[in-house]
């Protein structure tokens, strides 16, 4: 039996399941501070004979196994979680292999295995919500180099009608600073779900997301792009994303039919937790191969 954790800034989703993606039981635990959240996580898994655990975590995190801080949540502004030894705590409690990656990489893995990108060896999963992040599968493997991708913080051109300075505390007007949920609320004065009929809101959102997609398409050339997260539940944004992406690319490269190429998660809200099950499965396979 596999254990899975989708560790988000608001809540931890914990589940047990198997390598077919079946979820046997799941719970949600509020993300407060480690001393409150982690004992509840450990208590949940103690009820089951788990053989490994997969974690898809908010970040930034250290995913380089040779690093002295591998398995840590690193420079997060989330109170209490800065430089938190996530993997070490789990191994101390369970003595099982732990797969560790970002929440968006886990979601990309879930969608590539069982969701909208099933059968493809490349895809891009982007979440637009409280923050913006992306995970990528390239030639069947999760993309990783010096660290994990941080695609939400790329620089984009400002919309001609946007005077808002940007929400990101590091960069102000990066993609996340201009297009994540808190930026929408700060710019327009209310949350996005109260702006459903305001065309200018979603036109501007599509303008920023499409700029990012153009860069991802030109650099990674993914075979499928999956847009998830709370902001993307406003489906009208797809119309503007597709229109602006065509405009920005301007025929330089051939694009597939965008309504089939840029899609919602096939697994819905279960992309991340399903991918975390797959991280657990991979960790167990690696351990058994090593032994």
N, C-alpha and C positions, 0 to 999 in steps of 0.2 A: 504494500500500500504506500502511495506517495503522498507527501505533504506539500502544500503550496501556500505561499504568502504573496499577496499583492499589497505591498506596503505603500500606501498613499499618504499625502500630507493631511488628509482629513480622516481617513479610516484605513484600517488594515482588514483586508478580506483574507480569511484563512480557510483552507479547504483540504479535504483528503479525497483522493481519487486514484485513477490508474492511468496507464500509458496510452489508453484509447481516448483520453480526454474526458472520460466520465467522472463527474463530480458526485461523490457519495454523500458528503455533508459539508456545509460551509457556514461560516458565521462572519459577522462584522464587528470589529472592535474599534472604538474611537482612538484616533492618534492624538495622544496627549503628550506625556513625557515617557521615556523608556521605563522608568520605575513603575508606572501604572499600566502601560500597554503591554510590555513584554511578558509579565507574569500571566496575563490572560491568554496570550498567544501560546505560551508553553503549556499551560493547563489544558488548552483545547487539544493539542497534539498528544499529550500524555495518555489520552483515552484510546489511542490507536497504535497498532504495531507498524509504525512507519519505517520504511527502509531508507528513505532519503527525503530531503526537503529542497524545494526550489523557491527562490525569492526573487521577485521583480520589485525593485525598490525605487522610491523617489530618490533624487540625487542632489548634487553629484555624489558618486560612489567610486571606490577604488576597485577596479575589476582586473587589475594586473596581478597575476598569481605570484610573481616574483617580488612584489612590493611588500615592504614591512607593514603597510597598512591595508593590504588586500582584505576585502570583506568589510571595510569600514564605509559608513556614510561619512562623507568628508565635510566640505565647506557649506553645508546647508544652513540657511537662516532659521530653520525650524528649531524652536527652543528645546534644548536638551538632547538633540540628535546630532549636533556637530561633533565630528570625529567619534562616532559611536561604532563599536566593534560588533556589528550585526552578526556576521558569520560565526565569529568566535563565541558569542553568547549562545547561539543555536547549537553549535557543536558541543559546547560545555553541557548543555541540557540533554542532548540526545545521542551524541557519538555516532552520527550517521553522516554520509556525504551531503554537502550543501551546494547547490547550484545558485549562483549569485549574479544578477545582472540588473539593468535598469527596468523600470516598469514598462517603458515603451518598447524596449527590445523584447521583453517577455511577450507583450501583446503582438509584436511582429511575428514572433515564433509561433504563437497560438494561431494567428491568422494564416500563416504559411503552412501549418500542419493540418488544421481542420477547418479553416474559415475561407475568407474571400480570395486568398492567394493559394489555396490548396492545389498542389500539382505544379506550382511554379518554383523556380530556384532563386527568384529574387522578388522582393516587394519592399515597400516603404510603408510603415505605419506611423501616422502623425496624430497626436492628441492635441486638441485646442480646448483648453478648459481654464482652470485656475492658473496654469502655466502652459507653455507649449514645448513639446518634446517630440522626438522622432526616433524610431528604431528601424534598422534596415537589415534585410537578409540579402547577401550578395553571394552568388554561386553556392547557395545552400547553407551558408554560414552567417552567423550574426556578425555584423560589422564591428570591428574593434581594432584600434591602433595604439597610439600613445595612451588612449583611454577610450571611453565610450563616446559616441557622437553626442554633441550638444547643439542640435540643429535649430532649436528654438531661439537661439541668440545670434543668428546671422543678421547682418544689416540689410535693411530694405529702404527703397526710396519712399519718401513721405508722400501721401496722397495730397494733391493740390489744395483740397479743402479741409485739411486736418491741421489745426493749430495746437493739438494736444502734445505736450512735450514727451510723453512716454512714461510707463509705469515701472520699468525695470530699474532696480536700484544700482545695477552695475553699468548699464549702457543707455538707459532712458528709452531711446527710440529704436531698439532692435525689434525683431519680429514679435517676441513675447511682450515687449514693452508697449507695442502698438496694437496687438491683435488678440491677446489673451482676455479671458473674461473680466479680470479686474480693470484692464485698460478700457474695455467697452463701458463698464459701469462708471469709471472715473471721467471718461470723455462725455458721455451722454446723460449722466446723472442718475440712471437707474440700471438694473440688471438687464442683460440681453433678452431674457424671456418676457420682459415687459415692453420690448421694442419690436415685436414680431412684424408689425405692419409698417415699420419705418424703413422704406427702401434704401435711404441713404446710409443707414447703419450697415446693412448687409452688402451693399455695393462697396463700401470702404473695407469691410472685412474681407470680401472676396479679392479686392485689389491687393491687400497685403499677403494673403495666403497664396494667391497665384504667383506673386513674385518669388516666394519661397519655393513653390513647386517647380517653377522654371529652373531655378538653380539646382534643385535636387535631380530633376530630369536630365539636365545637361551633364551633371557630374556622375550620378549613380546609374542613370538609365534603368530605373526599376520597371519590372513587367506589370506591376499593379501598385496603385497608390490607394491606401486606405485611410480615410479621415474619421477620427473618433473624438471623443471628449464632449463635455457639456455644451460648449458653444456650437458644435456641429449638429447637435440635436435640432437646431434651427435649419431645416433642410433647404430653405430658400437660399442659403449661402452657396450651395453647389452651382446654381445658375450663374452667379457672379464669378466664382472661381473659374469655371470652365470658360466663360466669355473672356475674362482677362488673360487666362493662360494662353489661349489662342492668339490674342492680341500681342502679348509680350513675346512669344516665340516667333510670331510673324513668318511662319513657314520655314524657319531655318532648319528645323528637324521635323520629320514626320511624326505626328502624334496619332495614337490610336483613337477610336471613337471614345470621347471623354466620358460619356455616361456609363460606359463599361470599364473604363480605365481608372477613374477616380470614384471610389465607392465607399459606402458605409461598412463598418465591420460585419463580416459574416457571422461572427460569434456574439454580436451585440456587446453588452456590458461584460461578457465572460471572456473576452479576448485575453486580458491580462492574467487572470487566475488560471485559465487553461494553459497559457504559455508558461506560467510558473510550474505547473505540473510537468511540462516537458523539460524545463530546466532541472527538475528533480530527477526525471528519467535519465537525462543526459549525464548528470552527476553520478548516478548509480552505475550506469554503463561504464563510465570512465574509471570508477573505483574498481569494478569487477575486472576490467581489462588490465588495469595496473597490477592487480593481485595475480 
